[in-house]
Amino acid sequence: MAKTMAQLPYHYGVKVRAFPSTEQKRLIKRNSDASRFIYNQMNGMNNDLFWLKQV
């Protein structure tokens, strides 16, 4: 059985600050928008399948 992070005797975290250029900001935004679009499409398909099974 897998343990959660809270159950482990120790765990580390790293904080990093990034200062992206204008071009990098544009690419980050494009990727996050694409990711959100795909998530919403898949969520919509799952919702449609749920309601089709109810009939």
ABEGO torsion letter per residue (X at the ends): XBBBAAABABBBBBBBBBBBBAAAAAAAAAAAAAAAAAAAAAAAAAAAAAAAAAX
